[in-house]
Amino acid sequence: MDNEAALPEFERYLQRRYPGRSTAKHYLSDLRQFQKVCPKPWEAVTSADIDAFVEAGQRQGWKPATVQRRVAALKTFFEFWAVETNTLECPNPVQPQRHAPKRGQRLPHDLADETVEQLWLAIDQPRDQVWFTLMLRGGLRVGEVVALNRGDVLAAATANQPARLRVLGKGRKGRPLAVAHAGRPGEPPVPQRPRAAPDRQRPARPLAALRRQSRGAGDLPSTPAYVCPAIGGA
């Protein structure tokens, strides 16, 4: 396998190994970043070249998580290269203990109730209110919320039981989620998702607006101020 054919073949390999995930796109981008720093033939790359790549990225301000992913992409590629070129006896130039920095463990932090109140008041569409509530109370990622459909509601909420949802998370791994009703007196309830007419346009406030507001406000609190009392209702 020559250098020109290596990346397309590696991309097809990743798509077979991780179907439906963005791994192939990100790993190919990481490899092209490496080629800009080290334009050598793949078989000539050494651990010192990986050192230089990591150090160049750190000077540019790469976060530890970014360095770790790019090191993982290179390690996976050189494993693939060794199999495809029948050079398994050659050592992998990527050594995670040497090249991948350790990441610190950060504790989550809560927002003040006033900040949550301001964010909530800025959301004026029923769909976005339900999405926000699921992220706030259930800890769902944006992509997990967007991927939900009615078939993922396993049980509707009742006076005595929380709603139960099926969530498809990272790595296409499913997990059940219970969303309890614990609203405060006087709180406006989160409306149910409206049944849109076939010709109805999507609400004017897209999730992108909510995501921009969330970035400005910081992480969502683990002790929520708002709940969705009727998820899965008719």
For each residue, the residues with C-beta under 8 A, 3 or more apart:
1: 5 6 9 81 84 85
2: 5 6
3: 6 41 42
4: 7
5: 1 2 8 9
6: 1 2 3 9 10 42 77 81 84
7: 4 10 11 28 31 32
8: 5 11 12
9: 1 5 6 12 13 80 84
10: 6 7 13 14 27 28 31 77 80 81
11: 7 8 14 15 24 28
12: 8 9 15 16
13: 9 10 16 17 80
14: 10 11 17 18 23 24 27 28 76
15: 11 12 18 19 24
16: 12 13 19
17: 13 14 23
18: 14 15 21 23 24
19: 15 16
20: 172
21: 18 24 171 172
22: 25 26
23: 14 17 18 26 27
24: 11 14 15 18 21 27 28
25: 22 28 29
26: 22 23 29 30 69 73
27: 10 14 23 24 30 31 73 76 77
28: 7 10 11 14 24 25 31 32
29: 25 26 32 33
30: 26 27 33 34 69 70 73 74
31: 7 10 27 28 34 35 73 74 77
32: 7 28 29 35 36
33: 29 30 36 37 53 57 70
34: 30 31 37 38 53 70 74
35: 31 32 38 39
36: 32 33 39
37: 33 34 52 53 56
38: 34 35 45 49 52 53
39: 35 36
40: 44 45 49
41: 3 44 45
42: 3 6 45 78 81
43: 81 85 87 90
44: 40 41
45: 38 40 41 42 49 50 78 93
46: 49 50 93
47: 50 51 93 94 95 98 99
48: 51 52
49: 38 40 45 46 52 53 93
50: 45 46 47 53 54 71 74 93 94 95 99
51: 47 48 54 55 98 99
52: 37 38 48 49 55 56
53: 33 34 37 38 49 50 56 57 70 74
54: 50 51 57 58 67 70 71 99
55: 51 52 58 59
56: 37 52 53 59 60
57: 33 53 54 60 62 66 67 70
58: 54 55 61 62 67
59: 55 56
60: 56 57
61: 58
62: 57 58 66 67 70
63: 66 67
64: 67 68 101 102 103 104
65: 68 69 103
66: 57 62 63 69 70
67: 54 57 58 62 63 64 70 71 99 100 101
68: 64 65 71 72 100 101 103
69: 26 30 65 66 72 73
70: 30 33 34 53 54 57 62 66 67 73 74
71: 50 54 67 68 74 75 94 96 99 100
72: 68 69 75 76 96 100
73: 26 27 30 31 69 70 76 77
74: 30 31 34 50 53 70 71 77 78 93 94
75: 71 72 78 79 92 94 96
76: 14 27 72 73 79 80
77: 6 10 27 31 73 74 80 81
78: 42 45 74 75 81 82 92 93 94
79: 75 76 82 83 92
80: 9 10 13 76 77 83 84
81: 1 6 10 42 43 77 78 84 85 87
82: 78 79 85 87 88 90 92
83: 79 80 86 88
84: 1 6 9 80 81
85: 1 43 81 82
86: 83
87: 43 81 82 90
88: 82 83
89:
90: 43 82 87
91:
92: 75 78 79 82 95
93: 45 46 47 49 50 74 78
94: 47 50 71 74 75 78 99
95: 47 50 92 98 99
96: 71 72 75 99 100
97: 100
98: 47 51 95
99: 47 50 51 54 67 71 94 95 96
100: 67 68 71 72 96 97
101: 64 67 68
102: 64
103: 64 65 68
104: 64
105:
106:
107:
108: 219 222
109: 218 219
110: 221 222 223
111: 115 116 217 218 219 220 221
112: 115 116
113: 116 117 225
114: 117 118
115: 111 112 118 119 217 218
116: 111 112 113 119 120 136 220 221 224 225 226
117: 113 114 120 121 225
118: 114 115 121 122 217
119: 115 116 122 123 132 213 214 217
120: 116 117 123 129 132 225 226
121: 117 118
122: 118 119 213
123: 119 120 128 129 132 205 210
124: 128 205
125: 128 129 203 204 205
126: 129 130 190 191 192 193 194 203
127: 130 131 193 194 203
128: 123 124 125 131 132 203 205 207 209 210
129: 120 123 125 126 132 133 190 191
130: 126 127 133 134 190 191 192 193 228 231
131: 127 128 134 135 145 146 207 210
132: 119 120 123 128 129 135 136 210 226
133: 129 130 136 137 179 190 224 226 227 228
134: 130 131 137 138 140 145 148 165 179 228 231
135: 131 132 138 139 140 141 142 145 220
136: 116 132 133 220 221 224 225 226
137: 133 134 179 180 224 226 227 228
138: 134 135 165 167 177 179
139: 135 220 222
140: 134 135 144 145 167 177
141: 135 144 145 169 170
142: 135 145 146 207 211
143: 146 147
144: 140 141 147 148 167 168 169
145: 131 134 135 140 141 142 148 207
146: 131 142 143 207
147: 143 144 168
148: 134 144 145 152 165 167
149: 152
150: 153
151:
152: 148 149 165 166 167 168
153: 150 156 163 164 165 231 232
154: 164 165 166 176
155: 161 163 164 232
156: 153 163 230 231 232 233 234
157: 161 162 163 179 181 228 229 230 231 232 233
158: 161
159: 181
160:
161: 155 157 158
162: 157 178 179 180 181
163: 153 155 156 157 178 179 228 231 232
164: 153 154 155 176 177 178 179
165: 134 138 148 152 153 154 176 177 178 179 231 232
166: 152 154 174 175 176 177
167: 138 140 144 148 152 174 175 176 177
168: 144 147 152 172 173 174
169: 141 144 172 173 174 175
170: 141 173
171: 21
172: 20 21 168 169
173: 168 169 170
174: 166 167 168 169
175: 166 167 169
176: 154 164 165 166 167
177: 138 140 164 165 166 167
178: 162 163 164 165
179: 133 134 137 138 157 162 163 164 165 227 228 231
180: 137 162 227
181: 157 159 162 227 228 229
182: 227
183: 187 189 226 227 229
184: 187 225
185:
186:
187: 183 184 226
188:
189: 183 229 230
190: 126 129 130 133 226 227 228 229 230
191: 126 129 130 194 230
192: 126 130 230 231 233
193: 126 127 130
194: 126 127 191
195:
196: 200
197: 200
198:
199:
200: 196 197
201:
202: 206
203: 125 126 127 128 206
204: 125
205: 123 124 125 128 209 210
206: 202 203 209 210
207: 128 131 142 145 146 210 211
208: 211 212
209: 128 205 206 212 213
210: 123 128 131 132 205 206 207 213 214
211: 142 207 208 214 215
212: 208 209 215 216
213: 119 122 209 210 216 217
214: 119 210 211 217 220
215: 211 212
216: 212 213
217: 111 115 118 119 213 214
218: 109 111 115
219: 108 109 111
220: 111 116 135 136 139 214 224
221: 110 111 116 136 224 225
222: 108 110 139
223: 110
224: 116 133 136 137 220 221 227
225: 113 116 117 120 136 184 221
226: 116 120 132 133 136 137 183 187 190
227: 133 137 179 180 181 182 183 190 224
228: 130 133 134 137 157 163 179 181 190 231
229: 157 181 183 189 190
230: 156 157 189 190 191 192 233
231: 130 134 153 156 157 163 165 179 192 228
232: 153 155 156 157 163 165
233: 156 157 192 230
234: 156
